[in-house]
């Protein structure tokens, strides 16, 4: 019961008799691995148990009568970063864990979200400004206040209508990466998204299906743009028949990240990973280095 798959035609649960905190082995102290058990629930129960308290029933509305997969996953401990989530999910690549970064413009109070896989590189804010058609001098900083029903460590693209700018809210744009949408739609993988305010829960669906669902509900507020560009420095050394090539990536596209992930670990390898989340850093450290 650590994974709750949405199925339209399964016998109903009685939520009043189903205490998830007591019965779920990932939550009740047994610390079962995040995907150790699976339970199928119908649309009504899916809404009641997981979505209604956040006002996110529209997620079930989209998936209930489609042949796309959607499930809720419970975790034995709280997570804040994509790397923590990937570790709890077992053999999952961070490329299948999606982060939603919220930026705000202090001058207007507008919020902008960037939704991408975890490639390991920080988001280039100049590229974000370009995608948003904002002047380069625009001050875009880490959001100090988030939309309703989320907190830092559970940021997601799943907003309420009241948060949308066309309803008087602060969220003006939610951006998805264009290349990733094309590739994920073809791969049909499940991707893990945070949602709500409980750090022990996540929701899994395909990245493209997430975009398609939100686009259908929020229209022009949702956009696909070129966000994950490829930017790196290369050092090539040849000495006595041996070649040493060193790359330092400032920005990674999803395609190249997938390639690196595919060959990762096939040779002698040493790994250093600080697991730092970019929005936890002071503003000055999160800015990309620019060479004159």
FENPESUL-V443782 format. One record per residue. N is the residue number from 1. PSI is psi in whole degrees, -180 to 180 (999 if undefined). OMEGA is omega in whole degrees, -180 to 180 (none if undefined). Layout:
BEGIN
n:psi:omega
N:PSI:OMEGA
N:PSI:OMEGA
END
This chain:
BEGIN
n:psi:omega
1:23:176
2:-15:178
3:127:-177
4:102:-175
5:132:179
6:118:176
7:131:-173
8:-30:-174
9:72:173
10:155:-180
11:143:-177
12:154:168
13:163:171
14:99:-174
15:-33:-179
16:-24:-179
17:-3:-178
18:98:179
19:100:-174
20:-33:-180
21:-29:-179
22:-32:-172
23:-23:-179
24:121:-177
25:-12:174
26:-19:-174
27:-21:-170
28:14:178
29:-12:177
30:-19:177
31:40:176
32:147:180
33:150:-168
34:-33:-177
35:26:-175
36:-31:-177
37:153:178
38:141:180
39:136:-180
40:133:180
41:148:180
42:174:-175
43:-41:-179
44:-47:179
45:-37:178
46:-44:178
47:-47:-175
48:-43:-174
49:-36:-167
50:-27:-168
51:-34:-170
52:-39:-177
53:-16:177
54:-2:-178
55:27:-175
56:30:-180
57:-21:-179
58:-22:177
59:-48:178
60:-35:178
61:-39:-178
62:-46:-170
63:-22:-170
64:-39:-177
65:21:176
66:165:-179
67:28:178
68:146:-175
69:142:176
70:134:179
71:154:174
72:138:178
73:135:175
74:146:-176
75:147:-177
76:-12:176
77:163:-178
78:147:176
79:153:177
80:-24:-175
81:164:178
82:-37:-179
83:-39:176
84:-42:-180
85:-45:-180
86:-38:179
87:-42:180
88:-28:-179
89:0:176
90:-114:-175
91:21:-178
92:139:172
93:142:173
94:-21:177
95:-15:176
96:12:172
97:125:-171
98:135:177
99:145:175
100:115:-178
101:126:180
102:126:176
103:153:177
104:152:175
105:109:-177
106:-30:-177
107:-32:-176
108:-19:-176
109:1:-178
110:145:176
111:141:177
112:135:-180
113:141:176
114:123:-174
115:110:-176
116:161:170
117:161:176
118:100:179
119:-14:-177
120:-19:179
121:151:177
122:155:177
123:133:177
124:111:-175
125:-27:175
126:-38:177
127:-37:177
128:-45:178
129:-41:179
130:-43:179
131:-31:-180
132:-3:-176
133:39:177
134:146:174
135:145:-177
136:-27:-180
137:-3:179
138:134:177
139:113:-180
140:113:-175
141:171:177
142:133:-179
143:135:178
144:-23:177
145:135:-175
146:164:173
147:164:-179
148:148:173
149:22:174
150:160:174
151:175:-178
152:127:-174
153:-16:175
154:25:-178
155:140:-178
156:167:175
157:2:-173
158:89:-178
159:171:174
160:159:178
161:-35:-179
162:-18:178
163:-16:-177
164:143:-177
165:-32:-179
166:-7:174
167:16:180
168:4:179
169:-176:-174
170:-20:-175
171:115:-175
172:-32:180
173:144:169
174:118:-173
175:135:172
176:153:180
177:129:-173
178:-49:-179
179:-41:-180
180:-39:178
181:-45:-179
182:-47:-176
183:-41:180
184:-36:178
185:-37:179
186:-40:-176
187:-31:180
188:28:178
189:158:169
190:136:178
191:147:-174
192:127:178
193:141:167
194:160:172
195:159:178
196:-153:-177
197:-3:179
198:116:-175
199:-1:180
200:1:-178
201:147:169
202:167:179
203:138:-176
204:132:177
205:168:176
206:142:-179
207:-44:180
208:-42:179
209:-37:176
210:-48:178
211:-47:-177
212:-41:179
213:-49:-178
214:-35:178
215:-40:179
216:-30:-177
217:-40:-172
218:1:172
219:-124:-172
220:-10:176
221:-22:180
222:130:-178
223:151:170
224:128:-176
225:166:175
226:102:-176
227:-44:-175
228:85:179
229:168:179
230:118:-180
231:123:-176
232:165:171
233:141:-178
234:135:174
235:122:-178
236:126:179
237:131:175
238:125:-176
239:112:176
240:48:174
241:4:177
242:142:-179
243:131:176
244:120:179
245:125:-180
246:131:178
247:139:171
248:110:-175
249:126:173
250:-28:178
251:140:-178
252:133:173
253:162:179
254:-40:-179
255:-48:-180
256:-37:177
257:-41:179
258:-39:178
259:-47:180
260:-41:179
261:-33:-178
262:-33:-179
263:-4:-176
264:130:175
265:5:-179
266:0:176
267:-170:173
268:128:-171
269:143:171
270:141:-173
271:130:171
272:121:-177
273:117:-180
274:-11:177
275:26:-179
276:134:174
277:133:-172
278:-29:-180
279:-1:173
280:-13:-178
281:152:170
282:150:-175
283:-42:-174
284:-32:-179
285:-21:-178
286:-13:-179
287:137:179
288:146:177
289:135:179
290:131:-179
291:130:-180
292:999:none
END
